């Protein structure tokens, strides 16, 4: 978490004419346990003999110079909150080790005794550091130990047992907006934010090579991270030229392991396919032997095969949330989308350049933003990517407040870490190597997502699962006054499936269609010709014989 003492100790700001930012980081990945003294008796609940879920963070109001003499000697006191996030009590909790950067030294003698931290409870500890003159930013890694009620000891180190493949990285903090002219990010801020995520990821992916962000590749390499460096392309031609020139410089200087020419430049920034391909070809010419990509919504690639052909790596953005898909159906949807896109990209590496789920914000369709759903999506997506050997960049590293003004309230809540650099509750499960079994694959299926009420003229909506959309069609029939009819019409008896698996059919194209009592839907190969019916009392047997999936509903007034 980032602290500025000027905002914490306002009453001392006339005396203390310097600032200190203290950043404490702690992961909660448990290492191997060993048996210690026991507390077992006849009343012991052995279900509590398990690893507690501890975390530590600092509070802005608890970071201070304890006295004037401490200020002169640069001894900074930092209050740490040790939280037990689970149902397992943590006994004999202690801070047993600490390391610091920027020459900041721990003064407090180790171990720091904290005592017992009850289930879903917390406790405080005060830690003091000597901060060298001139140092305004430093980080510390603190290691906790604790026992369960049976006396087994656990340690909670920073280093996770699993690193994600990559994180989408942007270093902006409160009060900064890349769309505001003059916003420039300093190297210290970039490094500070990178140091937070460095233990948790192999790669970082960036979006811009201007306004200070052109330094990100160099700093990330110094932190031991691989880099996918991106140039931001938009309507400003002069700005695009700066971005492209800096991108080429970064690659020539060995600061880019993968080069990305534009992010959603066609879908969001207004570039034409030919304009984007022209930029890609320029960068390819300047950087022979370097892998070149562009990042786009998956459906843009599907609709523009020449764009797929132009790149070395297809980087697709998948957002079930923005498409109104529930968190339960999100990973099956990605599985289908990625399978479809990969089938159109033979010989190309297809990776996920963006995907994520907001921890707060507005509901879109069946997509509900919440911390619980964000945790579920994170672990299920990473499980899918690992099981299918799909390289990925997860969106995003930290919350960015500026996005709320452009995306709505959810825009500020996409991070795995919050805006202060604290890992959000529950996100640690991925870094603890937690995975889930296959929730994404299955046989072809057809789903009705919106069924119009009897007597209304609304359209019928649905989704096809586990098929490549152009290879299949949806056949819809309605039963009115005892007879079956094709929908939408005889001349158009088949409904096409969109690239995201969704489809829509107008089932009220004549007569008293709104009073249909039954609706039958079939998922069939595109090569199958739809049987035409006009008031038949039953549907042709060929439908069941050729359909890979079917469903039927009954309506009444």
N, C-alpha and C positions, 0 to 999 in steps of 0.2 A: 504494500500500500504506500502511496506517495503522501508525504507530509511536508507542509511549509510552516515553520515555527511562527512566522508572522501572523498566520491565521489562528494559531493555537494559543499563543501567549500575547494577546493584544496589549495587556497591561505592562508588558516588558519591552515593547517595541521601541520606546525612546531610549532605552539603555543598551539593549542587545542589537547591535547594528550588523548582524549577519544572519544568514538563513541556513537551515539544515534540513535536508530531506532524508528521512529514514525509511528504508524499504525492507520489510521482513517477509520472507518467503518460507513456507513450509509445505511440503507434500505429505500426504497421509498414507503412503504406500507402506504396508507392513513388511518388515523383513522376517527372517526365520525366528521362531520363538524357542525359548529354553525354559525348563521348569525351575521355578523359584520356590520360596516358602509358600506353603499351602494355607488356605483358610477354609478347608473343607470340613463340614460337620454334618450332623443328621438332617439339618434343614437346608443344605446347599441345593440350589437350583442349578443343575449341571448344564442347562441350556445357556447359562450366563458365563460358562467357561469358554469364552471365545474372544476374538480380537475386538477391542473397542475401536471406535471410529473417531479419532482425535484430529483436531486442526488447531492452528494457532494463527492469530492475526493481531495487528496493532490497531489502536484507535487514535485518531488525530488529536483528540482532547487529552490523551494520556502520554503525549510525547512533549518533553519539556526540559528546561534547565532547572534542576531541583533547587539551586541556590545561585547567588551571584558568584560564589567561589567556583561552583561547577561550571558556570558560564565562562569565567576567566580560564579555567583549566580545560575547557571544551569537553566536559563530561556530560553526555546527553543521556537522559533517562527516557526509556521507552516502555510504556505499559503494554503488555501482551495479554490477550484474552485466549485462554485455552478452552476450546469448546468440545464437548462430547456430543457428536451428531447422531449417535445411535442408541440402542436399547441396552448396551452392555456397559456396566459401570467400569470406570478406569481408576484403579487404585494405585497408590504410591507413584503418582505421576511426577516426572522430573524432566527438566531440560538438561541433557547430559553432554551436549556438544554444541559448539557454535563456531562458525567461520565467517569472516567478513571480507568485503572488497574495499578498494580505495584507501587502504591503510587504516581503516577504522578497527579498533581493538576492543575486545570485550574486557570490561573491568570487573564485572560481577563474577564472583568465584563460582565455579561449577562443582557439583551439580546444583541447579536451582530447584529446590523442593517446592512442589505445587500442592501435593497431597492428593486426596481422592476427588475425582471429578464424576459426579453421578450421571446416570443415563440422562441424555437430553439436557444436561446442565453445563455449567461453565465455571471457570476460576480465573483469577488474575495473577500475573507475575510482573515484577518490575526488573528490567534488565538495563544495565548502564554500559555505555560505550564511550571510548575516547575517540573524538573526531578530529583528525589533523586539520590545521589551518588551511583554508582554501578549498576544502572538500565540501561540496554541496549535495552530493549524491553518493550513497553507498548502499550495499545490500548485504544481508546476512542470511546464512543458512543455519537454522536451529534444529536439533534432533531431540525428539522426545522419547522417553521410555515410560511404560506403564504396565501394570499387571491386571489380569482379570481376577475374578474372585477366587479362582482355584490356585492363584499364585504363579500362573504362567506369564512370562515377561515378553513384551513386544516393543519393538522400536519403530519409529515413524520418521524415516529419512526423506530428504527432498527428492532424490533420484527415483524416478518411477521405474516400474518393471516392464513397462511397454511405452515406446515412443510412437506417436502417430506419424504417418508418412509426411504430412505437411500441414501447415496452418496458413491461412490467408492473414497477412500481417499489415496493419496500419497503425501508426504510432500516435494518432491524434488524441489529445486529452480535452477535458472540458474547456470551453472558451476558444477552441480552435476549429476552424472549418476550412477544408481545402478549397471550397468554392468562393471564399472571401479573398479578394486580392491582397497580396502582401503577406499571406500566411506562410511562414517559413519554419521548418522544423530543424532544431539543432542536433548535432551529433550526440550530445549527452542524452537527450531525450530518446533518440532512436536506440542507443545502446542500452539505456535503462529498461526500456520496454522489451527489447530482445532478450536481455538477461533473465527476464521473468519466464519467458516461454522456452528458452534454450534447452533446459533439461527434459522437456516433454515432447520434442519434435525433431525430426531429421531435417526437414526443409522448412523454409518460409517463402511465401509468394508475395510479391509487392505489386503496386498498381501504378506508380508514377516515378519518373526520373527527373523531377524538377522540384524547386523550392525546398532544397535540403534533402529530399528523399533519394536523390541520386547517390547519396552516401550509404544507403542501406545495404547494398550488396557487399561493400568492403567491410562494414562493421559486422554484418552477419557472418562472413567468412572468418573474421577474427574471433567470433564466438563459437566457431566450429560447426556452423550450420551450412547446409547446401541452399542454393538460392535459385528461385525462379523469378527473374526480374521482368517487370512489366512496364510498358510505355502506355500512358493514358492518351487516347485519341478521341477528339471531339470535333466540334464545328469550327474551332479556331485553328486555321491552317498554320499560322506562325507558331502557336504553342505546340502543335503537332511536330513541327520541324525540330523544335528544341527537344521534345521528348524522344524522337527517333535518334537524333544525334547523340544524346546522353546515353540512350540504350546501347547504341553501337560502341560508344566509349567504354561503358561498363563491361561489355562482353570482351572487348579487345584487351582490357586491363585484367581479365581473369576473374571478374566479380560476379559473373552470371553463369550458372550451370545449365540454365534453360532460359530462353528468351521468349517473351510474350508480347506480341504486337497488338495492343488494344484489348480492352475488356468490354464486352457487350457494345462494341463500337457500332454495329448495325442496328441492333434491337433497341438500344437506349440512347445512342449518341448521334444517330442520323446519317452515318456514313453509308454509301452504297456498297454493294458487294465488290464492284470493280475498284472503288477507292481503297477499300481495305486490302484487297489482294495486291494492289499496287504498292502499298506500304510494306506488306509482307515480302514481296519480291525484292524491294530495295534493301531490306534488312538481310535477306538471304544472300544477296549479291555481296554485301559488305562483310558478311560473316560466314564464309564457306566453312563447312564442317561443324557449325553450331546448330543445334536443334532449335527450330523456330516454330512457334505456336501462336494461335490467337485464342482468346477465351470468349465463348458465346453461350447463350441459352441453347440447350440441345436441339430444340425444334428449329432454330436458325440453321444449324448444320444440316439437319435432315432436309430442309427446304432448299439448301444451296450446296449441291455436290461439288461445285467448282471451288468453294471455300475449303472443303475437306481436302481436295486435291492439292491446294496451294500450301498447306502446312505439313510439317513433319510430325507434329503431335496434335491430336484433336483434344482440346480442353473444354469440357462441357460443364455448364452450370445446371444443376438440378435442384429445384425448389418445390417440393410437394406443398409446403405451406402456402406459397404464392398461388398455387393452383387449387387451393381449397381442399386438399386431400387430407384426411384424418391422419393422425400420427400412427394409428394402427395399420393403415394401408400405405404409409409413406414409402417404406423400404421395398415392398412388392412393386410399387409404381416405379421407383428408381431402377429396380432390377429389369423391368420390362423396357423402360426408356433406354437404358444403357445397352441392353441386348440389341435393340432395334438400331441404335446409332452405330454400334460396332459392326453390325451386318452391312452397313453402308460404307464402312471405312476399312476395306481389306488392305492389309499390309501397313496400317497405321496404328500407332499406340494411341489408345483412347483413355484419357484419364479424367477424373472428376476435378474440375478447377474450383468449384464452389458448391457447397451444400451445407445446410444447417437448419436450426429451428430456434425461433426466438423464445426467450424465457419469460417474456411479458409482452403485452400489446393487445391488439384487436383480433377478434376471431374472424377468419375468412372462410366462409363455407363451413366445412367440417374440420378445418384446421384451427386448433385452439392453442394459443401460445401460453406456456406456463413453464416453470422450472422443472416440474415433474416430466412434462412432455419433452422438454429440451434434453433432459438426461436420458430419457428412453430413446429418443432419436439418435443421440450421439453414440450410445453403446450399440444400438442395432445397426446403424450405418457402418460403423467401423467393423463390426462383426461381418457384415455383408462384404465390405471391401476386402477384408483379409481372406475370407473364404473364397472369394472369386479372383484374388490376385489383381485387384484394381488399384493402381496408384491414385492418391487423392490429396486434395488440399481442403481442409475443413474451414468453413466460414463461421465465425472468424476468431481471431485470437482474443481480443478484448472488446467490450462494449464501447461504442463511440456515440456520444450524446448528439453530435451534429446531425446524425442521420435521421433523427426523429422529425426534423422539419421537412424532410424530403420523402420519407417513407411512411410517416405516421409513427405512433408511439412504439411499435415493434422495432423500428429502425435502430433504436438505441439499446437493443437487448439481444444481439446475436452472439455475443462473446461467450467463449468458454470461461474466460475470466471477466470479472466486472470491470467497470471503468477505472477502479483504483488498483487493478492488478491482483485482486484476490480471486483465487480459483472458486467458482461457484459451487455450492453444496451439491454433492452427488456426482459432479463431473469427474472426480478422481477415480471412479470405477473403471473408466477406460484405461487410465494410466496404471491401474492395478492389474491390468491384463485380463479384465473381465470381458467375456464374450457371451453371446447367446446363440442358440441353435438356429437352424434355417427357419426363418419366418417369411421368406420372400419368394420362394419358388413354388411351383405347383402345376397342375394340369390347366389347360385352357378353361376359362370361366367367363360368364356373362353376369353383370350386375345391373340392377335398375337403381339409379341414384336419386331419381325424382319422378314419382308417378303422379300424373295429374288426377285431381279428384273427379269423381263421377259428375257429369253435367258441365264440366269446364272445358275450355279450348286450349289449355296449356299444352306444351310439348312434352314428350317423353324423353328423359335423359338417362344415360347409363354409361357403363365402362366395361371394356373388354380386358381381360387379364391373361397374361402369359402367352400372347401371340404377337407376331410382327404385324402391325396394323394394315399395311397395304396388301397383305396376303389373305385377309379375311374380310367378310362383310357381315352386317347385322340385318336379319330379316324380321320384320315386325308384322304381326297380324292382329286385327281386333275383331271381336264378336259382337255384332249389333243385331238385335231382334232375331237371335237364333242362328245367324249366318256369319261366316268368316270372310274378311276382306284384307287385301294387301294394303300396307301403308309404307310410305305416304300415298303412293298412287300405283296404278297398274304400270304406267310408263316408267316409273322409278320405284321398283319394288325392293331395292336393296339400299341400305344406309352405309355410307363409308365411315371408317373409324379414324379419328384424329390421331396425330402422332403421339399424343400423350395417353392414348387408349380410350378417351372419352368419345361419346357419340350422342346425337340428338335426332329424334324423329318426330315430325309433325303427324299426329294420329287423328287430326280432325280436319280432313281435306274435303269433306262432302257429307251431304245428308245429315243424319243424326249421329254422327261419329262420337259426339261428346257423351252419348248415352251407352257407349260400349260397356258390356259387363265383364268381358274378359280380354286380356292382352297376352299374347304369346310372342316370345322373342327367341330367335335362334342365332347362334354364332356359327357361320359356315365358311368354308374355303371360298376365296374370291372366284374360283373357277366354277363353282356350283351355280346353276341358273335357278333363280327363285321361282317356285311353282306359283302360278297365278290362280287365285280363287276369287269367286264373286258370289258371295252368299251361300257357300257350301256349308253343310251342317257339321263337317269334320275337316281337319287339316290333312294334307297328303302325307302318307307314310314316309315319303322320301325325305321329309324334313328331319325326322328323328334319325333316319338312317345316315344322313350326311352331316348333321350338326356335330360340332365338337363340344358344344355346351348349349343349354337351353334353360329358360325359366318362364313361368306363367303366373299371372296374378288375376284375381277376381275383384271387381268393383261393384258397388251397389249404391243406390241413392240414399 
